[in-house]
Amino acid sequence: MNLSIIIPLLNEQESLPELHSWIVKVMQANQYSYEVIFIDDGSTDDSWHVIEDLNSKDSNVKGIRFLRNYGKSQALHAGFNKAEGDVIITMDADLQDSPDEIPELYQMITNGNYDLVSGWKKKRYDHVVTKNLPSKLFNWAARKTSGVYLNDFNCGLKAYKNIVIKNIEVSGEMHRYIPVLAKNAGFSKIGEKVVIHQARKYGESKFGMSRFINGFLDLITIWFLTRYGKRPMHFFGAAGVLMFLIGLISTASIIIIKLTKLFVFHEPTILVAQNPLFYIALTSMIIGSQLFLAGFLGEIILRTKNNEERYKIASEINL
């Protein structure tokens, strides 16, 4: 199979028939063998019924339905598990991603030998203040932190080699950082393509300003996991040692000052508990102990964690 097209969705019943027709037109024009996997992430409208209807007319259409809304990352994870194509395309269901981009993305993976190609919506039709500016700031921070130099991490239109999606773990809200996850897994040939961004035709965006706040928090998470995810004691232990050193230096200072005043200058001195350095030393020791404990707990969790299911599937079509 040439292509697996994975489309996570939430309440997109109006756009699905048009999107499906558009995809079929592109697939037939290029004579691709393909599958379209719709992942219904807990829609409350008739999206699933539309998917069932599309499947009854087109055997290339497959579907996964979650019991409730679990998020885009979980939807992509489910789609990646089922995808069989040599090249995997992910795109949004709201018609803002153009299926006409698929052939060139496919060629970049197959002929250009890229592991992953990310779309770049250079010209956007979103609100400048609420989406465009925060997106630019977010992408700048993501580039500086991750070392992956893409202009648009948030673009849902991406292409992957099959081996890439089978060797990365998309969890939490990490769908924005799949290129970073791929790089960390050893897939270094990551490209970018300017793609058409279309104005939303039906409904409203499911993402608000909160996604940028969550995105920055996820960015910190992936930075930490990239460097210390397999060795948390290296981070917490180093911080604990630093705090202990501060405590030891403060304690030594208290002792030296007190002994010098008593036995060298024969001067009266304040009680240890009245010295500000005493509280610095005490606080540093406590924080250092907590950091060491956090490191040990992290190591224990890594060795005992279970891989519990992160989402529940209500039904599937042709999978």
Secondary structure, DSSP 8 states (H G I E B T S, - for coil): --EEEEEEESS-TTTHHHHHHHHHHHHHHHT--EEEEEEE-S-SSSHHHHHHHHHHH-TTEEEEEESS---HHHHHHHHHHH--SSEEEE--SSS-B-GGGHHHHHHHHHTS--SEEEEE--S--S-IIIIIHHHHHHHHHHHHHH----S-TT-S-EEEEHHHHTS----TTGGGGHHHHHHHHT---EEEEE--B----SS--S--THHHHHHHHHHHHHHHHHHHTT-HHHHHHHHHHHHHHHHHHHHHHHHHHHHIIIIIS------GGGSHHHHHHHHHHHHHHHHHHHHHHHHHHHHH-----S--EEEEE--
